[in-house]
Amino acid sequence: MPPFHTLSARQISLLVGYLRILEGKLDARTPPGDRTRGKEIFFGKGECSSCHMLSGEGGFLGPDLSAYGSSMSATAIRDEIVRPDRIEAAGYRSAAITTRDGDRMEGVIRNEDNFSLQLQTKDGSFHFFQKTELRSVEPLGHSVMPADYRQRLSPDELNDLVSYLMNGSLARQAQTSHKSQDPPQ
């Protein structure tokens, strides 16, 4: 299918809405809140961007959410955000390491073999260790994603965040394609 560079953001939204109708998923894809406020929450109060990336913006400790909300219902996205008993996703095993010198760090194990371990801490930095340099590696046994979003965010803020996750990447794609199509002045 050829790209449609001449479509406006509104036309893209209408086209996607029409395709959702054809899929029979219209009700499941109705965003519950305000996408603009949701973006503010993602990059502000919710602190989601400290770990997650969406459309090239944010952190990379957690999974990239650029396509996360593109095919999920608002209820499924919201339930995942507020889930208190989250299971660590593959590739996101959290651990606390203690070096032979007594330094302790928590983060996500990015790579491990018989001889070395690579840990990414919440600030995004990578730490490489030979296993002989480590006193202990303790699995944290839980996701590093906060489990208190139901208390941290109001119901309206959660709805706004869900709307951003459902539509944030679509809006950015439309913005980017229009910038590249604008004639020089």
Secondary structure, DSSP 8 states (H G I E B T S, - for coil): ----TT--HHHHHHHHHHHHHHHT-TGGG---S-HHHHHHHHHTTT-GGGT-EETTEE-SSS---TTGGGSS-HHHHHHHHH-SS----TT--EEEEEETTS-EEEEEEEEE-SSEEEEEETTS-EEEEEGGGEEEEEE--S-SS-S-HHHHS-HHHHHHHHHHHHHHHHHHHHHHHHHHHS---
